[in-house]
Amino acid sequence: MYLIQLLLPLYDNDRQALPKSLFRTVSDELIERFGGLTTYSRAPASGYWLEDDDNTVHDESVVYEVMVDELDREWWAGYRTELERRFRQKALVVRAHSLTLL
């Protein structure tokens, strides 16, 4: 089993707030495909990284999670690319963690 996490930005690269409808669409898609979804959206996560070794970049994200039995890397790679287009991002983080239920 795997835990898939999607880090979705609240703002595009021009610091414009992204419409709530984008997030609702992703929620609907994931629930329909995987039968459930957990979102961490109350307190956005703040990310910081260096760009061009000098410029510190800041982003605020929400985390969406789904659990899957099998990891379909090809599907997730395509979905990540589609989300990058929708959310107007150069790159989005979609990560998978191996999961053991206790």
DSSP file with accessible surface (Angstrom, degrees, kcal/mol):
  #  RESIDUE AA STRUCTURE BP1 BP2  ACC     N-H-->O    O-->H-N    N-H-->O    O-->H-N    TCO  KAPPA ALPHA  PHI   PSI    X-CA   Y-CA   Z-CA
    1    1 A M              0   0   73      0, 0.0    98,-3.0     0, 0.0     2,-0.3   0.000 360.0 360.0 360.0 149.4    0.0    0.0    0.0
    2    2 A Y  E     -AB  68  98A  77     66,-3.1    66,-2.5    96,-0.2     2,-0.6  -0.961 360.0-143.1-130.9 147.8    1.1    3.6   -0.7
    3    3 A L  E     -AB  67  97A  31     94,-2.8    94,-2.4    -2,-0.3     2,-0.5  -0.958  21.6-159.8-106.3 118.3    0.3    7.0    0.6
    4    4 A I  E     -AB  66  96A   2     62,-3.1    62,-1.9    -2,-0.6     2,-0.4  -0.887   6.1-166.0-101.6 128.5    0.3    9.5   -2.3
    5    5 A Q  E     -AB  65  95A  24     90,-3.0    90,-2.6    -2,-0.5     2,-0.5  -0.958   6.3-165.5-117.9 132.7    0.7   13.2   -1.3
    6    6 A L  E     -AB  64  94A   0     58,-2.9    58,-2.4    -2,-0.4     2,-0.8  -0.976   9.2-153.3-114.8 123.6    0.1   16.1   -3.6
    7    7 A L  E     -AB  63  93A  37     86,-2.5    86,-0.6    -2,-0.5    56,-0.2  -0.884  17.9-169.2 -98.1 108.6    1.4   19.5   -2.5
    8    8 A L  E     -A   62   0A   1     54,-2.8    54,-2.6    -2,-0.8     2,-0.1  -0.888  15.9-130.4-106.3 124.4   -0.9   22.1   -4.2
    9    9 A P  E     -A   61   0A   2      0, 0.0    52,-0.3     0, 0.0     3,-0.0  -0.374   1.9-148.4 -73.2 147.3    0.1   25.8   -4.1
   10   10 A L  S    S+     0   0   39     50,-2.9     8,-2.7     1,-0.1     2,-0.3   0.672  84.5  40.6 -83.1 -18.8   -2.4   28.4   -3.0
   11   11 A Y  B    S-D   17   0B  68     49,-0.5     6,-0.2     6,-0.3    49,-0.1  -0.947  80.0-124.4-131.5 149.0   -0.8   31.0   -5.4
   12   12 A D    >   -     0   0    9      4,-2.6     3,-2.1    -2,-0.3    77,-0.1  -0.178  48.3 -84.6 -79.4-176.4    0.5   30.8   -9.0
   13   13 A N  T 3  S+     0   0   88     75,-1.0    -1,-0.1     1,-0.3    76,-0.1   0.667 131.3  56.2 -68.0 -14.6    4.0   31.9   -9.9
   14   14 A D  T 3  S-     0   0  127      2,-0.1    -1,-0.3     3,-0.0     3,-0.1   0.215 120.2-109.7 -96.9  12.2    2.8   35.6  -10.1
   15   15 A R  S <  S+     0   0  115     -3,-2.1     2,-0.4     1,-0.3    -2,-0.1   0.727  70.4 146.2  66.1  25.6    1.5   35.4   -6.5
   16   16 A Q        -     0   0  120      1,-0.0    -4,-2.6     0, 0.0    -1,-0.3  -0.798  56.4-109.4 -90.7 132.7   -2.1   35.4   -7.7
   17   17 A A  B     -D   11   0B  69     -2,-0.4    -6,-0.3    -6,-0.2    -7,-0.1  -0.367  32.4-126.1 -61.2 134.4   -4.5   33.4   -5.5
   18   18 A L        -     0   0   13     -8,-2.7    -1,-0.1     1,-0.1     5,-0.1  -0.609  31.8 -98.7 -82.5 144.2   -5.7   30.3   -7.3
   19   19 A P    >>  -     0   0   62      0, 0.0     3,-1.5     0, 0.0     4,-0.8  -0.329  20.8-127.9 -67.2 143.1   -9.5   29.8   -7.6
   20   20 A K  H 3> S+     0   0  183      1,-0.3     4,-2.2     2,-0.2     3,-0.3   0.788 105.5  71.0 -59.2 -26.8  -11.1   27.5   -5.1
   21   21 A S  H 3> S+     0   0   77      1,-0.2     4,-2.3     2,-0.2    -1,-0.3   0.836  90.8  59.3 -62.0 -31.1  -12.7   25.7   -8.0
   22   22 A L  H <> S+     0   0   26     -3,-1.5     4,-1.9     2,-0.2    -1,-0.2   0.928 108.2  44.5 -60.8 -44.6   -9.3   24.2   -9.0
   23   23 A F  H  X S+     0   0   23     -4,-0.8     4,-2.5    -3,-0.3    -2,-0.2   0.890 111.7  52.5 -68.9 -39.3   -9.0   22.6   -5.6
   24   24 A R  H  X S+     0   0  142     -4,-2.2     4,-2.8     2,-0.2    -1,-0.2   0.909 108.0  52.1 -64.0 -39.8  -12.6   21.3   -5.6
   25   25 A T  H  X S+     0   0   62     -4,-2.3     4,-2.6     2,-0.2    -2,-0.2   0.932 110.0  47.9 -62.5 -45.0  -12.0   19.7   -9.1
   26   26 A V  H  X S+     0   0    0     -4,-1.9     4,-2.7     2,-0.2     5,-0.3   0.934 111.9  50.9 -61.8 -44.2   -8.9   17.9   -7.8
   27   27 A S  H  X S+     0   0   10     -4,-2.5     4,-2.6     1,-0.2     5,-0.3   0.947 111.6  47.1 -56.4 -50.2  -10.8   16.7   -4.8
   28   28 A D  H  X S+     0   0   74     -4,-2.8     4,-2.4     1,-0.2    -1,-0.2   0.909 112.5  49.6 -60.1 -43.3  -13.6   15.4   -6.9
   29   29 A E  H  X S+     0   0   59     -4,-2.6     4,-2.3    -5,-0.2    -1,-0.2   0.924 113.4  45.0 -62.7 -45.1  -11.3   13.6   -9.3
   30   30 A L  H  X S+     0   0    1     -4,-2.7     4,-2.9     2,-0.2     6,-0.6   0.900 113.5  49.2 -69.6 -39.7   -9.3   11.9   -6.5
   31   31 A I  H  X S+     0   0   72     -4,-2.6     4,-2.1    -5,-0.3    -1,-0.2   0.934 113.0  48.1 -63.9 -43.0  -12.4   10.8   -4.6
   32   32 A E  H  < S+     0   0  173     -4,-2.4    -2,-0.2    -5,-0.3    -1,-0.2   0.927 119.3  38.2 -64.1 -42.7  -14.0    9.4   -7.8
   33   33 A R  H  < S+     0   0  126     -4,-2.3    -2,-0.2    -5,-0.2    -1,-0.2   0.883 132.1  23.1 -77.1 -39.0  -10.8    7.5   -8.8
   34   34 A F  H  < S-     0   0   55     -4,-2.9    -3,-0.2    -5,-0.2    -2,-0.2   0.451  97.5-120.1-113.8  -4.5   -9.6    6.3   -5.4
   35   35 A G  S  < S+     0   0   69     -4,-2.1     2,-0.3    -5,-0.4    -4,-0.2   0.519  82.9  29.5  82.0   3.9  -12.7    6.3   -3.3
   36   36 A G        -     0   0   32     -6,-0.6     2,-0.3    -9,-0.1    -2,-0.2  -0.968  56.3-162.1-180.0 168.6  -11.4    8.8   -0.7
   37   37 A L        -     0   0   41     -2,-0.3     2,-0.4    29,-0.1    29,-0.2  -0.969   9.2-152.4-163.8 142.0   -9.2   11.7    0.1
   38   38 A T  E     -C   65   0A  71     27,-2.4    27,-3.0    -2,-0.3     2,-0.4  -0.990  18.9-166.2-118.2 133.0   -7.6   13.5    3.1
   39   39 A T  E     -C   64   0A  59     -2,-0.4     2,-0.6    25,-0.2    25,-0.2  -0.955  17.8-161.5-120.5 142.3   -6.9   17.2    2.8
   40   40 A Y  E     +C   63   0A 125     23,-3.0    23,-1.7    -2,-0.4     5,-0.2  -0.887  43.6 132.5-115.6  92.0   -4.7   19.4    5.0
   41   41 A S  E     +     0   0A  63     -2,-0.6    -1,-0.1    21,-0.2    23,-0.0   0.461  42.7  81.4-125.4  -4.7   -6.0   22.8    4.1
   42   42 A R  E    S+     0   0A 243      1,-0.3    -2,-0.1    -3,-0.1    20,-0.0   0.914 104.5  27.1 -72.1 -43.8   -6.7   24.7    7.3
   43   43 A A  E    S-     0   0A  85     18,-0.0    -1,-0.3     0, 0.0    18,-0.1  -0.888  90.5-137.0-121.5  97.7   -3.1   25.8    8.0
   44   44 A P  E     -     0   0A  50      0, 0.0     2,-0.3     0, 0.0    18,-0.2  -0.198  17.7-118.5 -56.4 144.5   -1.1   26.0    4.7
   45   45 A A  E     -C   61   0A  50     16,-2.8    16,-2.6    -5,-0.2     2,-0.5  -0.650  24.6-139.9 -79.7 138.7    2.4   24.6    4.7
   46   46 A S  E     -C   60   0A  67     -2,-0.3     2,-0.4    14,-0.2    14,-0.2  -0.893  17.8-168.1-103.6 130.3    5.1   27.2    4.0
   47   47 A G  E     -C   59   0A  27     12,-3.1    12,-2.2    -2,-0.5     2,-0.4  -0.923   4.8-174.2-118.3 144.8    8.0   26.2    1.8
   48   48 A Y  E     +C   58   0A 153     -2,-0.4     2,-0.3    10,-0.2    10,-0.2  -0.996  11.3 158.6-135.7 139.1   11.2   28.1    1.2
   49   49 A W  E     -C   57   0A 115      8,-1.7     8,-3.2    -2,-0.4     2,-0.4  -0.986  39.5-105.4-155.3 159.2   14.0   27.3   -1.3
   50   50 A L  E     -C   56   0A 105     -2,-0.3     2,-0.5     6,-0.2     6,-0.2  -0.751  28.4-165.7 -89.0 132.7   16.9   29.0   -3.0
   51   51 A E  E >> S-C   55   0A  66      4,-3.2     4,-2.0    -2,-0.4     3,-1.2  -0.973  78.1  -0.2-117.3 130.2   16.5   29.8   -6.7
   52   52 A D  T 34 S-     0   0  129     -2,-0.5    -1,-0.2     1,-0.3     4,-0.1   0.809 117.0 -83.1  61.7  28.3   19.6   30.8   -8.6
   53   53 A D  T 34 S+     0   0  138      1,-0.2    -1,-0.3     2,-0.2     3,-0.1   0.414 128.1  52.5  61.9  -3.3   21.6   30.4   -5.4
   54   54 A D  T <4 S+     0   0  142     -3,-1.2     2,-0.6     1,-0.2    -1,-0.2   0.659  86.9  75.8-126.1 -38.2   20.7   33.9   -4.3
   55   55 A N  E  <  - C   0  51A  89     -4,-2.0    -4,-3.2     1,-0.0     2,-0.5  -0.751  64.9-147.1 -93.6 117.5   16.9   34.4   -4.4
   56   56 A T  E     - C   0  50A  88     -2,-0.6     2,-0.4    -6,-0.2    -6,-0.2  -0.713  16.1-158.4 -83.8 127.6   14.8   32.9   -1.6
   57   57 A V  E     - C   0  49A  31     -8,-3.2    -8,-1.7    -2,-0.5     2,-0.4  -0.852   3.5-160.1-108.2 141.7   11.4   31.8   -2.9
   58   58 A H  E     + C   0  48A  57     -2,-0.4     2,-0.3   -10,-0.2   -10,-0.2  -0.952  11.9 174.0-123.0 141.2    8.4   31.2   -0.7
   59   59 A D  E     - C   0  47A  23    -12,-2.2   -12,-3.1    -2,-0.4     2,-0.4  -0.990  20.8-145.6-143.7 149.2    5.3   29.2   -1.4
   60   60 A E  E     + C   0  46A  53     -2,-0.3   -50,-2.9   -14,-0.2   -49,-0.5  -0.976  27.8 177.1-116.2 133.1    2.2   28.2    0.6
   61   61 A S  E     -AC   9  45A  17    -16,-2.6   -16,-2.8    -2,-0.4     2,-0.3  -0.893  26.0-142.3-133.4 159.0    0.6   24.8   -0.1
   62   62 A V  E     -A    8   0A   5    -54,-2.6   -54,-2.8    -2,-0.3     2,-0.5  -0.851  25.8-130.2-112.8 156.3   -2.1   22.5    1.0
   63   63 A V  E     -AC   7  40A  22    -23,-1.7   -23,-3.0    -2,-0.3     2,-0.4  -0.937  17.5-169.8-114.5 128.8   -1.6   18.8    1.1
   64   64 A Y  E     -AC   6  39A  14    -58,-2.4   -58,-2.9    -2,-0.5     2,-0.4  -0.950  11.6-168.8-112.5 137.1   -4.0   16.2   -0.5
   65   65 A E  E     +AC   5  38A  24    -27,-3.0   -27,-2.4    -2,-0.4     2,-0.3  -0.977  12.3 175.7-130.1 142.2   -3.5   12.5    0.3
   66   66 A V  E     -A    4   0A   5    -62,-1.9   -62,-3.1    -2,-0.4     2,-0.4  -0.970  22.6-135.9-135.3 152.8   -4.9    9.3   -1.1
   67   67 A M  E     -A    3   0A 101     -2,-0.3     2,-0.3   -64,-0.2   -64,-0.2  -0.923  25.5-179.1-107.7 135.3   -4.1    5.7   -0.2
   68   68 A V  E     -A    2   0A  11    -66,-2.5   -66,-3.1    -2,-0.4     3,-0.1  -0.963  30.9-143.7-132.9 150.0   -3.6    3.2   -3.0
   69   69 A D  S    S+     0   0  114     -2,-0.3     2,-0.4   -68,-0.2    -1,-0.1   0.880  91.5  31.7 -75.9 -41.7   -2.9   -0.5   -3.2
   70   70 A E  S    S-     0   0  158    -69,-0.1     2,-0.8   -68,-0.1    -1,-0.2  -0.931  79.2-128.5-120.2 145.3   -0.7   -0.3   -6.3
   71   71 A L        -     0   0   39     -2,-0.4     2,-1.1    -3,-0.1     3,-0.2  -0.820  17.1-167.7 -96.4 109.8    1.5    2.6   -7.5
   72   72 A D     >  +     0   0   78     -2,-0.8     4,-2.4     1,-0.2     5,-0.2  -0.735   8.2 179.9 -96.3  85.3    0.7    3.5  -11.1
   73   73 A R  H  > S+     0   0  188     -2,-1.1     4,-2.5     1,-0.2     5,-0.2   0.865  77.0  53.9 -58.0 -39.5    3.7    5.7  -11.8
   74   74 A E  H  > S+     0   0  168      2,-0.2     4,-2.1     1,-0.2    -1,-0.2   0.933 110.2  46.2 -64.3 -44.8    2.7    6.5  -15.3
   75   75 A W  H  > S+     0   0   66      1,-0.2     4,-2.6     2,-0.2    -2,-0.2   0.941 114.1  48.0 -63.1 -46.1   -0.8    7.7  -14.3
   76   76 A W  H  X S+     0   0   16     -4,-2.4     4,-2.8     1,-0.2    -2,-0.2   0.888 109.7  52.8 -63.9 -37.9    0.6    9.8  -11.5
   77   77 A A  H  X S+     0   0   42     -4,-2.5     4,-2.1    -5,-0.2    -1,-0.2   0.929 112.1  45.7 -63.7 -42.6    3.3   11.4  -13.7
   78   78 A G  H  X S+     0   0   43     -4,-2.1     4,-2.2    -5,-0.2    -2,-0.2   0.901 113.2  49.4 -65.3 -40.9    0.6   12.3  -16.3
   79   79 A Y  H  X S+     0   0   19     -4,-2.6     4,-2.7     2,-0.2    -2,-0.2   0.914 109.1  52.4 -66.4 -40.5   -1.7   13.7  -13.6
   80   80 A R  H  X S+     0   0   81     -4,-2.8     4,-2.6     1,-0.2    -2,-0.2   0.937 109.2  50.0 -59.3 -44.9    1.2   15.7  -12.1
   81   81 A T  H  X S+     0   0   77     -4,-2.1     4,-1.7     1,-0.2    -1,-0.2   0.917 111.0  49.1 -60.6 -42.2    1.9   17.2  -15.5
   82   82 A E  H  X S+     0   0   58     -4,-2.2     4,-2.6     1,-0.2    -1,-0.2   0.913 111.0  49.7 -63.7 -42.0   -1.8   18.1  -15.9
   83   83 A L  H  X S+     0   0    0     -4,-2.7     4,-2.9     1,-0.2    -2,-0.2   0.885 105.8  56.6 -66.0 -36.7   -1.9   19.7  -12.4
   84   84 A E  H  <>S+     0   0   27     -4,-2.6     5,-2.6    -5,-0.2     4,-0.3   0.913 110.3  45.9 -60.0 -39.6    1.2   21.8  -13.2
   85   85 A R  H ><5S+     0   0  159     -4,-1.7     3,-1.1     3,-0.2    -2,-0.2   0.959 115.1  45.5 -66.6 -49.7   -0.7   23.2  -16.2
   86   86 A R  H 3<5S+     0   0   47     -4,-2.6    -2,-0.2     1,-0.3    -1,-0.2   0.884 118.4  41.7 -61.8 -41.4   -3.9   23.9  -14.3
   87   87 A F  T 3<5S-     0   0    0     -4,-2.9    -1,-0.3    -5,-0.2    -2,-0.2   0.353 108.5-123.8 -90.9   4.9   -2.1   25.5  -11.3
   88   88 A R  T < 5 +     0   0  122     -3,-1.1   -75,-1.0    -4,-0.3     2,-0.3   0.925  59.9 146.5  53.1  55.0    0.3   27.4  -13.6
   89   89 A Q      < -     0   0   25     -5,-2.6    -1,-0.2    -6,-0.1     3,-0.2  -0.900  56.9-140.5-121.9 149.0    3.4   25.9  -12.0
   90   90 A K  S    S-     0   0  160     -2,-0.3     2,-0.3     1,-0.3    -1,-0.1   0.857  93.2  -2.8 -69.2 -38.0    6.9   25.0  -13.3
   91   91 A A        -     0   0   69     -7,-0.1     2,-0.3    -3,-0.1    -1,-0.3  -0.983  62.2-160.2-155.4 144.1    6.8   21.9  -11.1
   92   92 A L        -     0   0   15     -2,-0.3     2,-0.6    -3,-0.2   -84,-0.1  -0.951  24.8-121.1-121.2 149.1    4.5   20.3   -8.5
   93   93 A V  E     +B    7   0A  73    -86,-0.6   -86,-2.5    -2,-0.3     2,-0.4  -0.807  33.3 167.4 -93.6 122.3    5.5   17.8   -5.8
   94   94 A V  E     +B    6   0A  35     -2,-0.6     2,-0.3   -88,-0.2   -88,-0.2  -0.987  16.9 177.9-127.5 119.6    3.6   14.5   -5.9
   95   95 A R  E     -B    5   0A 108    -90,-2.6   -90,-3.0    -2,-0.4     2,-0.4  -0.917  20.3-147.5-129.9 153.3    5.3   11.9   -3.8
   96   96 A A  E     -B    4   0A  46     -2,-0.3     2,-0.4   -92,-0.2   -92,-0.2  -0.962   9.1-167.6-121.8 136.7    4.6    8.3   -2.8
   97   97 A H  E     -B    3   0A  79    -94,-2.4   -94,-2.8    -2,-0.4     2,-0.1  -0.983  28.4-117.4-121.4 134.2    5.4    6.7    0.6
   98   98 A S  E     -B    2   0A  99     -2,-0.4     2,-0.4   -96,-0.2   -96,-0.2  -0.465  39.7-157.2 -65.8 139.1    5.3    3.0    1.2
   99   99 A L        -     0   0   47    -98,-3.0     2,-0.5    -2,-0.1    -1,-0.0  -0.973  21.2-170.2-132.3 133.0    2.6    2.4    3.8
  100  100 A T        -     0   0  112     -2,-0.4     2,-0.4   -98,-0.0    -2,-0.0  -0.988  21.0-141.5-119.3 119.4    2.0   -0.4    6.3
  101  101 A L              0   0  114     -2,-0.5    -2,-0.0     1,-0.0     0, 0.0  -0.648 360.0 360.0 -79.0 135.7   -1.3   -0.2    8.2
  102  102 A L              0   0  211     -2,-0.4    -1,-0.0     0, 0.0     0, 0.0  -0.701 360.0 360.0-102.7 360.0   -1.0   -1.3   11.8
